[in-house]
Amino acid sequence: MTIIIFVLVLWYGGLFFQSFFLHRYAAHQVFTMSKTMERITFILTWFFQGASYLSAYGYGIMHRMHHAYTDTEKDPHSPSHDDNLFAMMWKTKTIYQDINEQKIAVDARFTKNVPQWKSFDAFASSRFSRILWITFYILFFVAFATSWWQWLLLPITFLMAPIHGVIINWFGHIYGYVNFKMKNTSKNLFHFDFLMMGEGYHNNHHKYASSPNFGVKWHEIDMTYVIMKLLNFFGVIKLKVISK
């Protein structure tokens, strides 16, 4: 039971900060927060994503490119132009690294106000940091695993962020339903998004990219947005007013 709880904490903790910080803040800037809170959120993102930590700078720019070039050959990740999900993941990884390492020219519209903490990203993305987290995960499993099948969950802890990404960027463009007819293949994966905390309402998000709430219909409860409303109420963040 301890292992299941541990994996769930990593799953939903890492997912929340990917959705809240990397996606809705870095890429779309649907809310503002103080510089101190931004730095704290960088650290919390590293803590929960661990071995699969993603830079807000690289993620933010790449996601803006995804919206600008959805389902075209310039899209950093699209089932329409990648043979399989592994090919898409590799292409995404390469583009993400090239952005972070400034190996490719990026249009200024994609970099505007994207948060960046170079020194922290250099550490959090380093091989040392990733090996440190992987070692911790293995030792945790050694200490608390009570059955052989629980070890099958260990690779998930290493690759949590890429798994989250592929669920939305691959399956969210193939399976599901649509509320809005778009010039792209985006779909809503779930009528109630219990798995991805609102990220699964991908068709809604492509329709209203600047909205902090990815849910549209009454049953489309966006748990990340619910938490953001609480953070806004307590003054931790300030949600922007967006009319649909």
MARNU-322867 format. One record per residue (C-alpha): residue in one letter; x, y, z. Coordinates in steps of 0.02 Angstrom, whole numbers, padded with zeros to 5 digits, always signed. Example, Ala and Ser with C-alpha at 12.3 -4.5 7.8 and 13.67 -1.06 7.14 Angstrom:
// MARNU-322867
A+00615-00225+00390S+00684-00053+00357
***
This chain:
// MARNU-322867
M+00000+00000+00000T+00145+00119+00038I+00212+00099-00139I+00041+00134-00217I+00023+00294-00114F+00200+00346-00159V+00169+00324-00346L+00003+00416-00334V+00084+00562-00243L+00217+00573-00379W+00085+00555-00516Y-00033+00689-00456G+00100+00801-00377G+00204+00803-00536L+00049+00820-00643F-00016+00968-00543F+00144+01067-00559Q+00159+01024-00743S-00018+01087-00772F-00016+01233-00649F+00160+01299-00673L+00229+01239-00839H+00069+01241-00939R-00049+01372-00870Y+00083+01491-00803A+00238+01473-00911A+00152+01440-01077H-00014+01532-01062Q+00010+01651-00915V-00171+01639-00858F-00119+01701-00686T+00019+01803-00606M+00119+01776-00446S+00263+01859-00356K+00443+01823-00403T+00469+01738-00235M+00318+01624-00263E+00381+01588-00439R+00549+01530-00369I+00461+01423-00238T+00356+01344-00376F+00513+01305-00477I+00579+01208-00327L+00413+01119-00294T+00405+01068-00477W+00578+00991-00461F+00529+00905-00298F+00374+00821-00371Q+00436+00789-00549G+00603+00728-00484A+00696+00623-00612S+00586+00686-00754Y+00596+00872-00711L+00548+00989-00854S+00609+01167-00875A+00472+01299-00875Y+00568+01390-01012G+00583+01241-01129Y+00407+01179-01094G+00327+01351-01109I+00406+01390-01278M+00373+01217-01349H+00191+01221-01296R+00165+01390-01376M+00237+01317-01536H+00114+01172-01521H-00033+01293-01518A+00034+01397-01661Y+00072+01246-01772T-00053+01115-01712D-00055+00961-01824T+00063+01036-01952E+00241+00980-01989K+00304+01118-01873D+00207+01048-01725P+00334+00984-01595H+00219+00836-01559S+00079+00776-01671P+00009+00603-01709S-00027+00673-01883H+00158+00683-01924D+00242+00554-01812D+00233+00368-01850N+00207+00311-01671L+00206+00381-01494F+00389+00335-01464A+00443+00431-01620M+00340+00579-01560M+00417+00571-01386W+00593+00568-01458K+00556+00714-01574T+00481+00812-01429K+00633+00776-01319T+00751+00836-01455I+00657+00999-01486Y+00640+01030-01299Q+00828+01008-01272D+00871+01115-01423I+00762+01256-01353N+00841+01246-01181E+01017+01238-01251Q+00976+01378-01376K+01029+01271-01524I+00883+01329-01630A+00814+01501-01669V+00648+01533-01585D+00523+01666-01639A+00512+01806-01510R+00324+01781-01491F+00358+01611-01412T+00485+01676-01285K+00394+01831-01221N+00384+01829-01030V+00419+01643-01015P+00491+01616-00839Q+00671+01560-00832W+00790+01520-00689K+00948+01468-00779S+01054+01417-00630F+00916+01313-00550D+00867+01232-00716A+01049+01185-00745F+01050+01091-00580A+00873+01019-00586S+00897+00956-00765S+01073+00889-00733R+01121+00706-00740F+01172+00718-00558S+00998+00775-00505R+00910+00642-00608I+01023+00503-00542L+00996+00566-00366W+00807+00551-00384I+00817+00381-00470T+00926+00317-00328F+00800+00382-00201Y+00655+00298-00293I+00747+00131-00298L+00792+00140-00113F+00612+00182-00072F+00552+00028-00166V+00684-00079-00081A+00621-00019+00088F+00434-00028+00057A+00393-00145-00089T+00300-00298-00024S+00263-00387-00187W+00353-00419-00351W+00220-00331-00456Q+00249-00167-00365W+00420-00158-00447L+00331-00141-00614L+00282+00034-00556L+00463+00089-00533P+00495+00140-00716I+00341+00253-00705T+00426+00354-00567F+00576+00382-00682L+00472+00440-00831M+00323+00525-00750A+00327+00690-00847P+00350+00609-01020I+00206+00490-00981H+00095+00636-00935G+00146+00721-01096V+00113+00574-01210I-00061+00544-01136I-00114+00718-01190N-00008+00750-01344W-00035+00578-01424F-00196+00503-01357G-00277+00675-01335H-00266+00697-01524I-00333+00524-01567Y-00465+00468-01442G-00609+00554-01356Y-00750+00674-01396V-00758+00853-01455N-00861+01000-01394F-00794+01115-01530K-00756+01083-01712M-00578+01141-01738K-00451+01141-01879N-00351+01014-01779T-00373+00842-01703S-00382+00892-01519K-00506+00792-01415N-00570+00781-01237L-00510+00616-01166F-00634+00603-01022H-00807+00668-00977F-00739+00684-00800D-00550+00698-00798F-00501+00597-00645L-00333+00548-00720M-00255+00710-00785M-00330+00843-00669G-00411+00940-00812E-00274+00921-00942G-00381+00788-01027Y-00504+00920-01087H-00387+00952-01232N-00517+01003-01361N-00587+01133-01242H-00412+01198-01209H-00373+01218-01394K-00535+01316-01414Y-00502+01429-01264A-00313+01426-01244S-00310+01579-01132S-00440+01514-01009P-00377+01452-00839N-00524+01330-00831F-00513+01188-00957G-00686+01124-00915V-00837+01190-01013K-00985+01076-00977W-01052+01048-00801H-00972+00876-00785E-00802+00932-00847I-00727+00972-00677D-00550+01039-00692M-00466+00996-00526T-00312+01101-00565Y-00424+01251-00589V-00515+01214-00425I-00347+01220-00334M-00301+01379-00429K-00462+01461-00370L-00413+01422-00190L-00237+01490-00218N-00315+01647-00294F-00432+01665-00144F-00287+01658-00022G-00184+01781-00126V-00048+01659-00177I-00085+01691-00361K-00193+01816-00456L-00303+01741-00591K-00330+01845-00746V-00511+01878-00795I-00544+01791-00960S-00714+01795-01045K-00759+01648-01157
***
